[in-house]
Amino acid sequence: QVQLVESGGGLVQPGGSLRLSCVVSGTFDRLWSMGWYCQRPGQERGYVATISVEGRTSYHGSVQGRFSISRNNTQHRIWLQMNSLKPEDTGVYYCNADFDSFDAWGQGIQVTVSS
């Protein structure tokens, strides 16, 4: 059984920065791609950024140039550096990880961008 734990969320003013972290624990054969998803108020959960085990990254157009995803394969951890935050970035951010035969989600962490 695996567990994903997110940290680093909170309240920030527009234009500010936050850094989210997600660590994977438990027993698994192989960890493949990982990513961040966001559920904004009144909307379905949507893709933000992903990173492959080789370090290839992909971003939703709305965060391109502002957010940066990174990874440490030894620690089974990813980060999401969020800069130039906007009120529309507000939501619950979820970490996702792909394993050999299943994927798993974290419990989610709140990010609120407001003055």
FENQUI-V172514 format. One record per helix or strand of 3 or more residues. SS is the DSSP state (helix for helix, strand for strand). FROM is the first residue (numbers start at 1). TO is the last residue. If there is no record, write none. Layout:
{{SS | FROM | TO} {SS | FROM | TO}}
//
This chain:
{{strand | 2 | 7} {strand | 10 | 12} {strand | 18 | 26} {strand | 31 | 39} {strand | 45 | 51} {strand | 57 | 59} {strand | 67 | 72} {strand | 77 | 82} {helix | 87 | 89} {strand | 91 | 99} {strand | 103 | 105} {strand | 109 | 113}}
//
